[in-house]
Structures are given as structure tokens and as C-alpha cells.
């Protein structure tokens, strides 16, 4: 009896053999969590948002501008893999404001097309385009599709904010107004419908005065597309301490 009891104690104290074959739960790191998050959001590419202003040549048909961009977006979608282009094009009497949301390559292709067309056509209807702001890696779009609207109202604005505010303040107000307008469009315009051309009547308080667009267009603090592309393509040369030799190979 004593020997049997001892034997039972020995067997009881051993680790069960079946537990060696229990599958272990895999542990994910933070990178896997981020990749899973992007997969769930169905984001194949990182999104960016770009704000552009430009001057319109005289005797330009507004339909020509919207048709040009629609054809350009279709061409890009056929020949380049990337996120679809969404945004808003506001066509004023003499200027335009364009907000674009897409992948980095698509935005660069849009700017490159402008540069190439401008070189080959002296009568190009878009002149002096300026890149105002580029927002990188945006979490979500503020426009569900690409909209265009004609702001054809010759209004004289009595209070010129550009005379009393700094450039930084004007840009902040510029972005704030665009965000308010985007929220209005998101809440009132159904997917597939167009933005009406009477925004100046329905929500005049949400529209930027054309004088602000012209002020940003004339400012020398913003880059034109060609300069922007050159800066993007030029590598940043950083000389490390290990690359510095002495004596110098040439005389100072």
C-alpha cells in the first residue's frame, strides 16, 4: 500500500505530456497592429492633401478647366496605381482654388502634367499656379469625391483681411474656411451629385473671398509646381563626420 501511494504521488507531480502539444498563441508586435489597422481601413497607399491656387487666363471657358482635370484624373487612374483623386475645385472669375486628396505619386503626376502642358502651350488657361499647403499622411478624406463649382459673382469686398493680417494668419483662416465648407458639402451633398454653382447665395459665409485667393497667388513665399517637384526630387545631402578628412584635398 505504501509503495503504491508513493507511485501515485510521483505520477501526479509530473507535468502532463499532453500540454507539450498545446498550440501556443502567437504574439503580434506593434508593426503587425499598424498593418492590420491599415488593412481594415482598405488603404493601399498613404493619403496626402494638397491646396493649390492659380490665375485663370482671360476668355477661358470654365467647362474647359473642369474637363481638363476630369480627363487628367482618368488618365492617371489608367496608367498609375494609386488612390483615387478626390477634392474640390472652386472656379472664381479670375482665379481658382483647388484641393486635391490622393496618393503621393498621383499628386506629383498632376503637378508634372501642369508643368509639361505649360511648357508646350503658350495660351494655357491656368497661369502662375502656387502650392499653398501639403498635408502628409492624412487619416481620412474630407471629400468623398471630386467636386467642381463655379463662383461667378462679381462682389466687391469692403474689408480686406489681407491688409491687416500676416501671411500666417491668412493661411490659417484659409484652411479653417475650407474645412467648414468641406463639412457643409459632406453633410448636404449626396454621393454622386454635383456641388451647385450658387454657393455664393446659399452659404456665402463659407466661401473665401477671391481677394484672399489672389493674395496667396501673388505671394512669393509659396512655390510653383516646377520648383516644388525639383525640391522633391533633389536628394538631401548630409555629410557625416566620418566623411570629413584632413587635410582638405583642395586649398580653402
C-alpha positions as CSV (number, residue, x, y, z in Angstrom):
1,X,0.0,0.0,0.0
2,X,2.9,2.4,0.9
3,X,4.7,1.7,-2.4
4,X,1.5,2.2,-4.4
5,X,0.8,5.5,-2.8
6,X,4.3,6.7,-3.4
7,X,4.0,5.8,-7.1
8,X,0.8,7.7,-7.4
9,X,2.4,10.8,-5.9
10,X,5.2,10.6,-8.4
11,X,2.9,10.4,-11.4
12,X,0.7,13.2,-10.0
13,X,3.7,15.6,-9.7
14,X,4.9,15.1,-13.3
15,X,4.0,17.7,-16.0
16,X,1.2,16.3,-18.2
17,X,2.5,15.1,-21.5
18,X,-0.5,16.4,-23.4
19,X,0.4,20.0,-22.5
20,X,3.5,19.8,-24.7
21,X,1.3,19.6,-27.8
22,X,-1.0,22.5,-27.0
23,X,-0.6,25.2,-29.7
24,X,1.0,28.4,-28.5
25,X,-0.9,31.7,-29.0
26,X,1.1,33.9,-31.5
27,X,2.2,37.3,-30.2
28,X,1.9,40.3,-32.5
29,X,4.1,43.3,-32.3
30,X,3.2,46.9,-32.8
31,X,4.1,46.8,-36.5
32,X,1.6,44.0,-37.1
33,X,-1.1,46.0,-35.3
34,X,-0.5,49.0,-37.6
35,X,-0.5,46.9,-40.7
36,X,-3.8,45.3,-39.6
37,X,-5.3,48.7,-39.0
38,X,-4.3,49.9,-42.5
39,X,-5.7,46.7,-44.0
40,X,-9.0,47.2,-42.2
41,X,-9.2,50.7,-43.5
42,X,-8.5,49.4,-47.0
43,X,-5.8,52.0,-47.5
44,X,-3.4,50.8,-50.2
45,X,-1.4,54.0,-50.2
46,X,-0.8,56.8,-47.7
47,X,-3.1,59.8,-48.4
48,X,-1.9,63.3,-48.8
49,X,-3.9,66.6,-49.3
50,X,-2.7,69.5,-51.5
51,X,-4.0,73.0,-51.7
52,X,-3.4,74.9,-54.9
53,X,-4.3,78.4,-56.2
54,X,-3.8,79.8,-59.7
55,X,-4.9,82.6,-62.0
56,X,-7.2,81.9,-65.0
57,X,-6.4,83.3,-68.4
58,X,-8.9,85.7,-69.9
59,X,-11.7,84.3,-72.1
60,X,-11.4,80.9,-70.6
61,X,-14.4,78.7,-70.5
62,X,-14.9,77.2,-67.1
63,X,-16.0,73.9,-68.6
64,X,-12.6,73.6,-70.2
65,X,-11.0,73.7,-66.8
66,X,-13.2,71.0,-65.3
67,X,-13.0,68.8,-68.4
68,X,-9.2,69.1,-68.4
69,X,-9.0,67.8,-64.8
70,X,-11.5,65.0,-65.3
71,X,-9.6,63.7,-68.3
72,X,-6.3,64.0,-66.4
73,X,-7.7,62.0,-63.4
74,X,-9.0,59.3,-65.8
75,X,-5.6,59.1,-67.5
76,X,-3.7,58.8,-64.2
77,X,-6.1,56.1,-62.9
78,X,-5.4,54.0,-66.0
79,X,-1.6,54.3,-66.1
80,X,-0.7,54.7,-62.4
81,X,-1.6,52.6,-59.4
82,X,-2.7,54.7,-56.5
83,X,-5.6,56.1,-54.5
84,X,-8.5,57.8,-56.4
85,X,-8.4,61.6,-56.6
86,X,-11.0,63.4,-54.5
87,X,-11.3,67.1,-53.7
88,X,-12.9,70.4,-54.6
89,X,-12.3,72.9,-57.5
90,X,-13.7,76.4,-57.0
91,X,-13.6,78.5,-60.1
92,X,-13.7,82.2,-59.4
93,X,-14.0,84.9,-62.1
94,X,-10.2,85.4,-62.4
95,X,-8.7,82.7,-60.1
96,X,-9.2,79.2,-58.9
97,X,-8.8,77.2,-55.7
98,X,-8.1,73.5,-55.9
99,X,-8.0,71.0,-53.1
100,X,-6.7,67.5,-54.0
101,X,-6.6,64.3,-52.0
102,X,-4.7,61.3,-53.3
103,X,-1.5,59.2,-53.0
104,X,1.8,60.9,-53.3
105,X,2.6,59.7,-56.9
106,X,-0.8,60.9,-58.2
107,X,-0.4,64.4,-56.8
108,X,3.1,64.6,-58.3
109,X,1.7,63.4,-61.7
110,X,-0.9,66.2,-61.5
111,X,1.7,68.8,-60.9
112,X,4.0,67.4,-63.6
113,X,1.3,67.5,-66.1
114,X,0.7,71.2,-65.4
115,X,4.4,71.9,-65.9
116,X,4.6,69.9,-69.1
117,X,1.5,71.5,-70.6
118,X,2.6,75.0,-69.6
119,X,5.9,74.5,-71.4
120,X,4.3,73.3,-74.6
121,X,1.3,75.7,-74.7
122,X,1.7,79.5,-74.6
123,X,-2.0,80.0,-74.3
124,X,-2.5,77.7,-71.4
125,X,-5.6,78.7,-69.4
126,X,-4.1,78.2,-66.0
127,X,-1.3,80.6,-65.1
128,X,1.0,81.0,-62.1
129,X,-0.1,78.1,-60.0
130,X,1.1,78.0,-56.4
131,X,1.3,75.2,-53.9
132,X,0.0,76.7,-50.7
133,X,-0.1,73.7,-48.2
134,X,0.6,70.0,-48.4
135,X,-0.8,67.8,-45.6
136,X,1.0,64.4,-45.4
137,X,-0.4,61.1,-44.2
138,X,-3.9,62.4,-43.6
139,X,-6.0,60.0,-41.5
140,X,-9.1,60.4,-43.7
141,X,-10.5,62.3,-46.6
142,X,-12.7,65.4,-46.2
143,X,-14.2,64.9,-49.7
144,X,-15.9,61.7,-50.8
145,X,-15.4,62.5,-54.5
146,X,-14.1,65.3,-56.8
147,X,-16.4,68.3,-56.9
148,X,-16.3,71.4,-59.0
149,X,-18.3,74.6,-58.6
150,X,-18.4,78.0,-60.3
151,X,-18.2,81.0,-58.1
152,X,-19.3,83.5,-60.7
153,X,-20.3,86.6,-58.7
154,X,-18.5,89.9,-59.0
155,X,-18.7,91.0,-55.4
156,X,-16.7,93.9,-54.0
157,X,-15.4,93.0,-50.6
158,X,-15.3,96.0,-48.3
159,X,-13.0,94.6,-45.6
160,X,-9.7,93.3,-47.0
161,X,-8.3,91.0,-44.3
162,X,-5.0,90.6,-46.2
163,X,-4.2,94.2,-45.3
164,X,-4.5,93.7,-41.5
165,X,-3.3,90.1,-41.1
166,X,0.0,88.4,-41.5
167,X,0.6,85.7,-44.1
168,X,0.4,83.0,-41.4
169,X,-2.9,84.3,-40.2
170,X,-4.3,84.5,-43.7
171,X,-3.3,80.8,-44.3
172,X,-4.9,79.7,-41.0
173,X,-8.1,81.4,-41.9
174,X,-7.8,80.0,-45.4
175,X,-7.6,76.4,-44.1
176,X,-10.4,77.0,-41.5
177,X,-12.8,78.2,-44.1
178,X,-12.1,75.3,-46.4
179,X,-12.7,72.9,-43.6
180,X,-16.1,74.5,-42.8
181,X,-17.0,74.3,-46.5
182,X,-16.0,70.7,-46.7
183,X,-18.1,69.8,-43.7
184,X,-21.1,71.5,-45.3
185,X,-20.6,69.6,-48.6
186,X,-20.2,66.3,-46.7
187,X,-23.5,66.9,-44.8
188,X,-25.6,68.2,-47.6
189,X,-24.4,66.8,-51.0
190,X,-25.2,63.2,-51.6
191,X,-22.6,60.9,-53.2
192,X,-22.8,61.1,-57.0
193,X,-24.4,64.6,-57.0
194,X,-22.6,67.8,-58.0
195,X,-22.0,70.9,-55.9
196,X,-24.3,73.6,-57.1
197,X,-23.0,76.8,-58.6
198,X,-25.0,79.0,-56.3
199,X,-22.8,78.5,-53.1
200,X,-22.4,82.3,-53.0
201,X,-26.1,82.5,-52.4
202,X,-26.7,79.6,-50.1
203,X,-23.6,79.7,-47.9
204,X,-21.7,83.0,-48.7
205,X,-20.2,82.9,-45.2
206,X,-18.3,79.7,-46.0
207,X,-16.7,80.9,-49.2
208,X,-13.3,82.5,-49.3
209,X,-13.2,86.0,-50.9
210,X,-11.4,86.0,-54.2
211,X,-9.1,88.7,-52.8
212,X,-7.6,86.0,-50.5
213,X,-7.0,83.7,-53.4
214,X,-5.3,86.5,-55.3
215,X,-3.3,87.4,-52.3
216,X,-1.9,83.9,-51.9
217,X,-1.3,83.6,-55.7
218,X,0.8,86.8,-55.6
219,X,2.8,85.9,-52.5
220,X,6.4,85.0,-53.2
221,X,6.5,82.7,-50.1
222,X,4.9,79.8,-52.0
223,X,6.4,77.6,-54.6
224,X,5.2,77.0,-58.1
225,X,4.8,73.3,-59.2
226,X,8.1,73.1,-61.1
227,X,10.1,74.3,-58.0
228,X,8.1,72.0,-55.8
229,X,8.9,69.0,-58.0
230,X,12.6,69.9,-58.2
231,X,12.8,70.2,-54.5
232,X,11.0,66.8,-54.0
233,X,13.3,65.0,-56.5
234,X,16.6,66.5,-55.3
235,X,18.2,64.3,-52.6
236,X,19.2,65.8,-49.3
237,X,23.0,65.6,-49.0
238,X,24.1,65.1,-45.4
239,X,27.8,64.9,-44.7
240,X,28.6,62.8,-41.7
241,X,31.7,63.3,-39.5
242,X,33.2,60.1,-40.8
243,X,33.3,61.6,-44.4
244,X,35.3,64.6,-43.3
245,X,39.1,64.1,-43.9
246,X,42.0,66.2,-43.1
247,X,44.0,67.7,-44.6
248,X,41.4,69.0,-47.1
249,X,42.0,67.8,-50.7
250,X,41.9,71.4,-52.0
251,X,43.1,74.7,-50.7
252,X,40.5,76.9,-49.0
